[in-house]
Amino acid sequence: MPTHCSTFPSRSPTNLTKLLQITHLSLNNVPSNFSTSLFSTKNCVVTRIKCNNKASIMEDNMFTSMIKDTTLLSKEDKYSKELDVAVKAVQMASSLCQRLQHALISKPNSFVQSKHDDSLVTIADWSVQATISWVLSETLGSENVAIVAEEDAETLSKHEATDLLECVVQTVNECLAEAPEFGLRIPKLPLGKEEVLETIRRCNSVGGARGSFWVLDPVDGTLGFVRGDQYAIALALVEDGEVVLGVLGCPNYPLRKEWLSYHHRYYRIISKLTQSTCDSWDKGFVLYARKGSGKAWMQPLIQQSNNLAWPNSERPIYVSRVQDPALATFCEPVERANSSHSFTAGLAHSVGVRKQPLRVYSMVKYAAIARGDAEIFMKFAKSGYKEKIWDHAAGTVIIQEAGGVVTDAGGHPLNFSKGIYLEGLDRGIIACAGVQLHEKIIRAVNASWDSSCL
């Protein structure tokens, strides 16, 4: 991955000039018969000053101050290009998914496949994966991009999948043709079948504890997508086992919190009956955050029906301040196969939660916590199920930077350094809007786990 201002090149007068300018100093203070150069040491920057061909080394408090200032700038600049590209790529993918979901609702059985684990995969899954893979590789350089992703090209490569592959290729090219609207470049020529397959196959990283890699779930919550309900496009960057960037596209998420719990069919009817004005923003956004920034942001989707000034219309988001369980809303997966509803219901009751659970598909649950629309997310999978990193990476860093807490049920940080699975996970996953709620849930888990049968 390219570096951005994180280190100084050796013997660079230009960088010395920048350092002096940052601290409001001037090179005029350096005698004319001195020549300067800059080189890095492990812990500091040292200036070499040459005078009359005799070199000496000077370290001073002045340079300590410079280092502090430039370190702050480096942290702000680091990953800025990657984050910019990732947000734009997820914006494109969200637009693609909106069109495809509308088409799938009209023709429910069109190009929906079952995988070996009986989960669903659609045109959208492959098309989004191919699109984002191409954008990252072309913009950041394929040699700098490794991707862990949910889908593979095996099904599309089969002879009997010719029609399916053609549909995916067409969808990908239609999406990439819109790239300039998102500030990205388009391919010189439309991608062919083999090129599309190759972009999907390229997502073959297995993750790990060293180096950087992207984590992609092209359509998280495929069942929700097929049903016309909630789903998410999740993209994260992991470096040396830690999630450093998270981007989450939620095309169907309503801006009015109360609509989130409506049945998807009722919500679609209400959406059609409620006309939007040209500058309204009633649903759909991209959330994003960078680790250590202490900030998380929400950006509207680009839509032809509005004239919002994208990309300058982002808003900061924060977790809820509610710490009283009686006032808190807790989220859990829709499908019972993915989590024990009875156990989470018991936990919620034991800590004093009185509201009915908000059951939504996909990583939209993470978005609800980060936006302050809910306060608790609990997931306790049944024995034998292993959580995948693409189902949690992007949402975890977004909640954390919005002010929330995400751990396993033992209070330990989620471990993204062990490959495609969250290895070593203690019982389940708990995300909360604040430390107090989180601690209460942890205590309740410990008190009732032995009787959970999980």
Beta strands, then each sheet from edge to edge (+ up, - down):
strand 1: 34-40
strand 2: 45-51
strand 3: 54-58
strand 4: 112-114
strand 5: 120-122
strand 6: 147-149
strand 7: 212-220
strand 8: 232-239
strand 9: 242-254
strand 10: 283-290
strand 11: 296-300
strand 12: 315-316
strand 13: 330-332
strand 14: 358-359
strand 15: 376-379
strand 16: 405-408
strand 17: 429-432
sheet 1: 1+ 2- 3+
sheet 2: 4+ 5-
sheet 3: 6+ 7+ 8- 9+ 10- 11+ 12-
sheet 4: 14+ 13+ 15+ 17- 16+
end
